[in-house]
């Protein structure tokens, strides 16, 4: 009988003992157990209240209870951050503005100007009282071919330029693009049209760079260019702008001619400098270019100019054959006026339905891939009206 009771009593004893061990800490901390029972009995109600009322603060007693529960391994459902607060924070994240990594691009309204395509200059003879008596002259002054030394020098230069018929023909064909506009600039500045042939003698109407650093149609050195009003910077070199360089050449010739009072001497000064010419005139006692003993280059300079003039105005007389199909006519274009920096010229070209290649061909004075605009200055950037432009026709701008 005892053994049977032991099957019942012994396990019950262990169960009672285990229960006593569990209840002993709660007995010792009766106040905490009361809080635990209160929290466990009302946890669902408290959770619902917290979820429905975001403003209800967490009870301090509940906080201390959580710590007690963790130590005593008591499992309880403890409410976390109120749902309303979570929703509020999520909304704040949605409405929070993401900072822009790049500054907002400024949109400029550049002025677009239509350009009347310059007419080709077909004149070959001087007009009025400036007409040459023997056909060889510069700025209305005849080349004195009755002087055997002068005649010999001139014929030597004429034959020398005739030998390069192919390159001369290309220069003549190209001149149709620029001559009309350049002649207009010369006329507006009160200069004789023969000054145009100075550019031909200097560069053959190409944007060349000399070993000494002279550039463009008019072969300006940097200091002379800046003194004549041309801009030279890291992004701009207006020596390569045919029309602006022509304006600068007009300024130079007008200034020098006021000093020398003679166009042939002024042309010589373009080659060797006004100071050099004045010194030669002073030492040798003559103001006649053809009588001055100058250095070899300047001594042949005026003859070369007059030789180009003769060959280009009457090419057929010297056996130079031209194909009318190869004539480079002025390119129809329009101008965009800009008075601000351009960060990327390729993007700027796309905005005007052009390519960077076309932009560079039409504006060789833009020597970088961006434009750093000079304060207070407006730049005129040319674009072809048609995208169907033969690249070979645009080589020399």
Phi, psi and omega per residue, in radians:
X1 nan -0.725 3.136
X2 -1.094 -0.685 3.140
X3 -1.136 -0.618 3.126
X4 -1.200 -0.698 3.116
X5 -1.159 -0.534 -3.139
X6 -1.122 -0.586 3.109
X7 -1.089 -0.488 -3.110
X8 -1.646 -0.745 -2.978
X9 -1.311 -0.753 -3.043
X10 -1.075 -0.869 3.107
X11 -1.084 -0.630 3.135
X12 -1.124 -0.626 3.136
X13 -1.113 -0.764 3.107
X14 -1.115 -0.654 3.140
X15 -1.139 -0.722 3.137
X16 -1.166 -0.729 3.123
X17 -1.082 -0.727 3.122
X18 -1.118 -0.702 3.138
X19 -1.123 -0.657 3.133
X20 -1.129 -0.671 -3.135
X21 -1.184 -0.614 3.132
X22 -1.233 -0.699 -3.043
X23 -1.425 -0.298 -3.084
X24 -1.038 -0.830 3.123
X25 -1.090 -0.656 -3.138
X26 -1.166 -0.589 3.108
X27 -1.152 -0.708 -3.141
X28 -1.195 -0.542 -3.136
X29 -2.077 1.164 -3.023
X30 -1.076 -0.655 -3.088
X31 -1.150 -0.722 3.121
X32 -1.153 -0.674 3.136
X33 -1.136 -0.619 3.115
X34 -1.128 -0.737 3.097
X35 -1.118 -0.656 -3.138
X36 -1.118 -0.792 3.135
X37 -1.103 -0.688 -3.135
X38 -1.131 -0.766 -3.112
X39 -1.183 -0.713 -3.108
X40 -1.170 -0.674 -3.114
X41 -1.222 -0.522 -3.031
X42 -1.966 0.195 -3.046
X43 -1.080 -0.693 -3.123
X44 -1.135 -0.750 -3.141
X45 -1.114 -0.740 -3.129
X46 -1.143 -0.695 3.126
X47 -1.080 -0.769 3.139
X48 -1.101 -0.682 3.132
X49 -1.145 -0.685 3.137
X50 -1.161 -0.622 -3.128
X51 -1.281 -0.498 -3.098
X52 -1.642 -0.310 -3.125
X53 -2.276 1.743 -3.057
X54 -1.191 -0.326 -3.054
X55 -1.507 -0.155 -3.092
X56 -1.258 2.080 -3.108
X57 -1.303 2.729 3.072
X58 -1.243 2.299 -3.087
X59 -1.207 2.276 -3.128
X60 -0.992 -0.669 -3.138
X61 -1.071 -0.638 3.130
X62 -1.141 -0.613 3.123
X63 -1.117 -0.807 3.122
X64 -1.161 -0.562 3.124
X65 -1.136 -0.647 3.137
X66 -1.063 -0.745 3.130
X67 -1.095 -0.737 3.137
X68 -1.107 -0.747 -3.132
X69 -1.041 -0.741 -3.109
X70 -1.110 -0.666 -3.118
X71 -1.244 -0.611 -3.059
X72 -1.658 0.123 3.117
X73 1.004 0.593 3.092
X74 -1.599 2.189 -3.109
X75 -1.527 2.190 3.104
X76 -2.512 2.617 3.082
X77 -1.487 1.994 -3.070
X78 -1.996 2.144 -3.106
X79 -1.155 2.497 3.114
X80 -1.748 -2.649 -3.100
X81 -0.994 2.290 3.132
X82 -0.937 2.482 -3.096
X83 -1.043 -0.672 -3.126
X84 -1.067 -0.654 3.122
X85 -1.166 -0.673 3.119
X86 -1.090 -0.796 3.126
X87 -1.057 -0.719 -3.109
X88 -1.104 -0.776 -3.135
X89 -1.141 -0.684 3.096
X90 -1.086 -0.714 3.110
X91 -1.100 -0.681 3.131
X92 -1.114 -0.666 3.112
X93 -1.131 -0.672 -3.136
X94 -1.167 -0.666 -3.081
X95 -1.498 -0.199 -3.130
X96 -1.172 2.311 -3.097
X97 -1.394 2.290 3.073
X98 -1.369 2.164 -3.108
X99 -1.117 2.415 3.127
X100 -1.269 2.285 3.092
X101 -1.290 -0.576 3.133
X102 -1.940 2.498 3.093
X103 -1.164 2.576 -3.119
X104 -1.117 2.260 -3.085
X105 -1.251 2.288 3.106
X106 -1.356 2.285 3.130
X107 -1.699 2.107 3.138
X108 -1.785 2.536 3.064
X109 -1.818 1.551 -3.116
X110 -1.344 2.549 -3.140
X111 -1.432 2.243 3.108
X112 -1.825 2.221 -3.058
X113 -2.120 2.241 3.056
X114 -1.290 2.467 -3.125
X115 -2.050 2.243 3.029
X116 -1.302 2.161 -3.121
X117 -1.057 2.140 -3.121
X118 -1.031 2.492 3.100
X119 -1.347 2.568 3.103
X120 -1.208 2.435 3.113
X121 -1.536 2.074 -3.117
X122 -1.942 0.082 -3.119
X123 -1.233 2.476 -3.141
X124 -2.246 -0.062 -3.111
X125 -2.239 2.652 3.090
X126 -1.333 2.667 -3.045
X127 -1.867 2.755 3.007
X128 1.085 -2.487 -3.083
X129 -1.372 0.041 3.100
X130 -1.600 0.041 -3.123
X131 -1.115 2.311 -3.102
X132 -1.332 2.485 -3.136
X133 -1.318 -0.638 -3.088
X134 -1.929 0.090 3.089
X135 1.532 -0.157 3.137
X136 -2.125 1.885 -3.079
X137 -2.671 2.921 3.048
X138 -2.412 2.118 -3.130
X139 0.905 0.716 3.073
X140 1.485 -0.065 3.127
X141 -1.812 2.157 -3.117
X142 -1.166 2.586 2.970
X143 -1.403 2.134 -3.061
X144 -1.286 1.393 -3.078
X145 -1.262 -0.181 3.063
X146 -1.250 -0.267 3.033
X147 -1.490 2.023 -3.031
X148 -1.035 -0.658 3.123
X149 -1.160 -0.716 3.117
X150 -1.139 -0.783 -3.126
X151 -1.082 -0.714 -3.135
X152 -1.103 -0.783 3.135
X153 -1.127 -0.705 -3.105
X154 -1.179 -0.806 -3.119
X155 -1.121 -0.629 3.086
X156 -1.060 -0.787 -3.127
X157 -1.212 -0.665 3.130
X158 -1.110 -0.805 -3.139
X159 -1.181 -0.600 3.122
X160 -1.094 -0.764 -3.140
X161 -1.284 -0.516 3.112
X162 -1.150 -0.530 -3.102
X163 -1.107 -0.536 3.117
X164 -1.596 1.003 -3.039
X165 -1.042 -0.729 -3.077
X166 -1.137 -0.818 3.134
X167 -1.201 -0.610 3.103
X168 -1.158 -0.711 3.103
X169 -1.066 -0.716 3.121
X170 -1.117 -0.686 3.114
X171 -1.142 -0.705 3.121
X172 -1.129 -0.753 3.128
X173 -1.097 -0.716 -3.129
X174 -1.222 -0.528 -3.088
X175 -1.079 -0.416 3.134
X176 -1.117 -0.440 -3.127
X177 -1.330 -0.629 -2.968
X178 -1.922 -0.427 -2.972
X179 -1.035 -0.786 -3.098
X180 -1.025 -0.828 -3.111
X181 -1.235 -0.666 3.128
X182 -1.189 -0.675 3.092
X183 -1.109 -0.675 3.117
X184 -1.081 -0.758 3.133
X185 -1.109 -0.749 3.120
X186 -1.069 -0.780 -3.123
X187 -1.123 -0.762 -3.139
X188 -1.096 -0.435 3.133
X189 -1.728 0.201 3.053
X190 1.258 0.443 -3.133
X191 -1.860 2.680 3.134
X192 -1.222 2.494 -3.130
X193 -1.082 -0.352 3.135
X194 -1.126 -0.303 3.098
X195 -1.063 -0.436 3.100
X196 -0.952 -0.651 -3.064
X197 -1.309 -0.191 2.990
X198 -1.131 -0.756 3.113
X199 -1.116 -0.660 3.114
X200 -1.110 -0.777 3.139
X201 -1.162 -0.573 -3.118
X202 -1.276 -0.746 -2.948
X203 -2.414 -0.151 -3.021
X204 1.175 0.456 -3.111
X205 1.029 0.818 3.073
X206 -2.328 2.602 3.130
X207 -1.416 1.267 -3.121
X208 -1.477 2.820 2.998
X209 -2.170 2.124 -3.098
X210 -1.416 2.843 3.084
X211 -1.000 -0.463 -3.135
X212 -1.512 -0.138 3.098
X213 1.795 0.115 3.050
X214 -1.287 2.520 -3.058
X215 -2.394 2.728 2.962
X216 1.548 -3.120 3.127
X217 -0.951 -0.706 -3.026
X218 -1.738 0.048 3.058
X219 0.895 0.939 3.104
X220 -1.342 2.379 2.901
X221 -1.377 2.729 -3.045
X222 -0.941 -0.865 -3.087
X223 -1.108 -0.782 3.134
X224 -1.107 -0.626 3.138
X225 -1.139 -0.836 -3.137
X226 -1.111 -0.719 3.115
X227 -1.129 -0.404 3.131
X228 -1.677 0.126 3.023
X229 1.704 0.172 3.134
X230 -1.601 2.509 3.119
X231 -1.588 2.325 3.034
X232 -2.277 2.055 -3.120
X233 -2.523 -2.993 3.140
X234 -1.203 -0.393 -3.096
X235 -2.057 -0.181 -3.065
X236 -2.356 2.373 2.974
X237 -2.416 1.690 -3.039
X238 -1.310 -0.032 2.967
X239 -1.115 -0.424 -3.132
X240 -1.598 0.088 3.077
X241 -1.683 1.828 -3.014
X242 -0.919 -0.751 -3.055
X243 -1.391 -0.676 3.088
X244 -1.181 -0.643 3.079
X245 -1.151 -0.595 3.076
X246 -1.140 -0.719 3.069
X247 -1.069 -0.717 3.118
X248 -1.143 -0.662 3.101
X249 -1.130 -0.673 3.077
X250 -1.033 -0.787 3.140
X251 -1.075 -0.746 -3.139
X252 -1.105 -0.840 -3.098
X253 -1.117 -0.679 3.131
X254 -1.150 -0.703 3.131
X255 -1.158 -0.818 -3.100
X256 -1.185 -0.661 -3.107
X257 -1.177 -0.447 3.057
X258 -1.184 -0.446 3.121
X259 -1.492 -0.694 -3.004
X260 -1.750 -0.435 3.115
X261 1.001 0.612 3.135
X262 -2.793 2.245 -3.054
X263 -1.299 -0.580 3.093
X264 -1.177 -0.702 3.073
X265 -1.177 -0.596 3.104
X266 -1.142 -0.660 3.081
X267 -1.148 -0.711 3.086
X268 -1.087 -0.678 3.125
X269 -1.134 -0.531 3.109
X270 -1.105 -0.502 -3.124
X271 -1.530 -0.751 -3.030
X272 -2.022 -0.052 -3.138
X273 1.673 2.539 -3.104
X274 -1.105 -0.648 3.140
X275 -1.067 -0.725 3.132
X276 -1.120 -0.707 3.130
X277 -1.174 -0.775 3.135
X278 -1.071 -0.694 3.103
X279 -1.120 -0.733 3.130
X280 -1.123 -0.750 3.118
X281 -1.077 -0.765 -3.113
X282 -1.150 -0.742 -3.090
X283 -1.268 -0.688 -2.998
X284 -1.657 -0.202 3.045
X285 1.240 0.484 3.074
X286 -2.487 2.590 3.112
X287 -1.914 0.202 -3.141
X288 -1.644 2.046 -3.111
X289 -0.944 -0.751 -3.027
X290 -1.230 -0.233 3.111
X291 -1.792 -0.201 -3.117
X292 -1.327 2.503 3.064
X293 -1.694 1.697 -3.061
X294 -1.905 3.019 3.076
X295 -1.092 2.814 -3.005
X296 -0.974 -0.776 -3.094
X297 -1.148 -0.872 -3.123
X298 -1.219 -0.546 3.131
X299 -1.132 -0.424 3.109
X300 -1.815 -0.106 -2.972
X301 -1.051 -0.867 -3.096
X302 -1.180 -0.618 3.096
X303 -1.088 -0.693 3.113
X304 -1.117 -0.719 3.128
X305 -1.070 -0.829 -3.114
X306 -1.182 -0.594 3.109
X307 -1.125 -0.770 3.088
X308 -1.085 -0.686 3.128
X309 -1.075 -0.820 -3.131
X310 -1.087 -0.781 -3.088
X311 -1.207 -0.658 -3.077
X312 -1.397 -0.495 3.141
X313 -1.496 -0.387 3.132
X314 -2.409 1.067 -3.038
X315 -1.088 -0.665 -3.088
X316 -1.121 -0.520 3.136
X317 -1.173 -0.317 -3.113
X318 -1.987 0.337 3.043
X319 1.306 0.390 3.135
X320 -1.675 2.000 -3.111
X321 -1.657 2.325 -3.114
X322 -2.095 2.484 3.068
X323 -1.792 2.105 -3.100
X324 -1.052 -0.443 3.132
X325 -1.210 -0.418 -3.097
X326 -1.579 0.007 -3.107
X327 -1.190 2.293 -3.126
X328 -1.613 1.732 -3.140
X329 -1.381 2.794 3.065
X330 -1.002 2.483 -3.111
X331 -1.560 2.107 3.072
X332 -1.020 2.265 -3.070
X333 -2.593 3.001 2.987
X334 -2.325 2.829 -3.049
X335 -2.001 2.400 3.005
X336 -1.938 2.085 -3.127
X337 -1.536 2.233 -3.052
X338 -2.248 2.314 3.088
X339 -2.222 0.511 -3.099
X340 -2.503 2.919 3.092
X341 -1.151 2.619 3.009
X342 -2.131 1.998 -3.059
X343 -1.208 -0.634 -3.081
X344 -2.481 1.943 -3.095
X345 -1.207 -0.493 3.102
X346 -1.124 -0.775 3.097
X347 -1.149 -0.684 3.124
X348 -1.086 -0.702 3.121
X349 -1.120 -0.720 3.136
X350 -1.097 -0.625 3.121
X351 -1.086 -0.396 -3.127
X352 -1.974 0.477 3.039
X353 0.983 0.698 3.107
X354 -2.347 2.991 3.081
X355 -1.816 2.833 3.108
X356 -1.104 -0.554 3.124
X357 -1.132 -0.771 3.110
X358 -1.133 -0.723 3.128
X359 -1.065 -0.765 -3.129
X360 -1.182 -0.649 3.134
X361 -1.161 -0.681 -3.134
X362 -1.402 -0.364 -3.070
X363 -2.374 1.202 -3.092
X364 -1.151 -0.237 3.119
X365 -1.289 -0.228 3.009
X366 -1.485 1.695 -2.932
X367 -1.655 0.030 3.119
X368 -2.188 -3.075 3.100
X369 -1.631 0.096 3.054
X370 -2.544 3.012 3.122
X371 -2.169 2.132 3.002
X372 -1.750 1.725 -3.014
X373 -1.237 2.411 3.051
X374 -1.312 2.358 -3.069
X375 -1.020 2.253 3.093
X376 1.422 0.087 -3.111
X377 -1.902 2.494 3.087
X378 -1.914 2.261 -3.131
X379 -1.834 2.459 3.109
X380 -1.869 1.903 -3.116
X381 -1.788 2.188 -3.065
X382 -1.636 2.467 3.052
X383 -2.266 2.452 3.081
X384 -1.209 2.463 3.113
X385 -1.224 -0.489 3.136
X386 -2.013 2.456 3.092
X387 -1.441 -0.174 -3.123
X388 -1.618 1.135 -3.139
X389 -1.951 2.251 3.125
X390 -1.156 2.167 -3.090
X391 -1.056 -0.570 -3.138
X392 -1.138 -0.462 3.141
X393 -1.383 -0.206 -3.041
X394 -1.919 0.178 -3.025
X395 -1.016 -0.878 -3.118
X396 -1.773 2.013 -3.140
X397 -1.796 nan nan
